[in-house]
Amino acid sequence: MRFESTVQREVSTSGIGLHSGVPVTIRVKPAPVSTGLVFLRSDLDNFPIPASWRHVARVSYATSLMRQGVLISTTEHLLSTFYSLGIDNAFIEIDNLEVPILDGSGWPFVELIREAGIRYYRRKRRYLRITRPVSIEDHGKRITILPADSFRLTCDIRFDHPMVGKQAIEMEVTPERYTDRLAAARTFGFEYELDQMRNMGLIRGATLENAICFTRDGVLNPEGLRFPDECCRHKALDLIGDLALIGKPLLGHVIAERAGHAMHAALVSRIMSDPTLYEILTFDQLASRVAHALMS
């Protein structure tokens, strides 16, 4: 995409927070060029919290943003979808502290963007292109990003469960591929973890309507899985949502090996704290460079 975008018209949706269980409504509105994605707490005089790595607060079972003590939680599904479908600028009014979980996937946000439509500005998009490899490792988990001229993703997971096991997905992320392959993949958990998570004050809004729940050898959801590798697809969806906090469309090949929100956030922070790891360029500059390389 050559030019920056926003939504064409205002749209809204309502639901409950996965972890807080509180009712919440979001309203997505067009935003001026180069605004970025900005959450507005409408219950707190539209207090703004930009969707930026600078405001990451907690990264355990979800990604939360905080500015001056004001919190927005579970941002990853919405940001993943907006980022992958190429929405650069929008105001997201939200009347509580947690983005609604809806059906547990990114698909309801795809439908929201389709309802809103997309408007393009004349301002050229500026991409962040990785120029040197970066890697973070921790206890057998690793996330790496390599230089590339597109946004590529390789994600693998491993869970000791007969319906999950080892899964992997590799793809170039485009709006079409995200919609077809990742958007409908739902968040998931395991039955034996439920009591512990509730004791931690989490998943108060979780139901079989918004999350996959695995038993020891099966799945509680009556309709089963949407994809045989739905868990890996959802991890890839989450990863994109966390990378969106860079604030610019990314050019690089991200390889995530059993990584989670904390490692995603650490990678973003590492990149953004070292300007020698990336360059900023427009689509036209990139296309010219690629064409020159092919001719030489």
Secondary structure, DSSP 8 states (H G I E B T S, - for coil): --EEEEESS-EEEEEE-TTT--EEEEEEE---TT--EEEEEGGGTTEEEES-GGGEEEESSSEEEEETTEEEB--HHHHHHHHHTT--BEEEEESSSB---TTSSSHHHHHHHHHH-EEEEEEE-EEEEE-S-EEEEETTEEEEEE--SSEEEEEEEEESSTTTEEEEEEEE--HHHIIIIITT---EEEGGGHHHHHHTT--TT--TTTSEEE-SSSB--TT--SSTTHHHHHHHHHHHHHHGGGSS-EEEEEEEES--HHHHHHHHHHHHT-GGGEEEEEHHHHHHHHHHHHH-
